[in-house]
Amino acid sequence: MLEIKPNEVYTTAEAERLLKISNSTMKRLLKKGLIRANKIGKQYRILGHELLRLLSPEVDKKVSGGYGKVKRKVIEKVKDW
């Protein structure tokens, strides 16, 4: 089983494999804005965070919450430097 890593950047082909969807479905999701992606040249790049958000908003909230806590702690430690 493949794992979606929240901070990993995926191509559309990799995202299709992870989500087990066709190329046309991926195009439709991108066009409708259901998956947010960045276009680099002629290709799209999708954050794993977006794939998790699409699959399960609850999992996305847990991942984001944990990341936010760590980020705040780092900012607090570094601001005195």
Order of alpha helices (4+ residues) and beta strands (2+ residues): beta-alpha-alpha-beta-beta-alpha-alpha
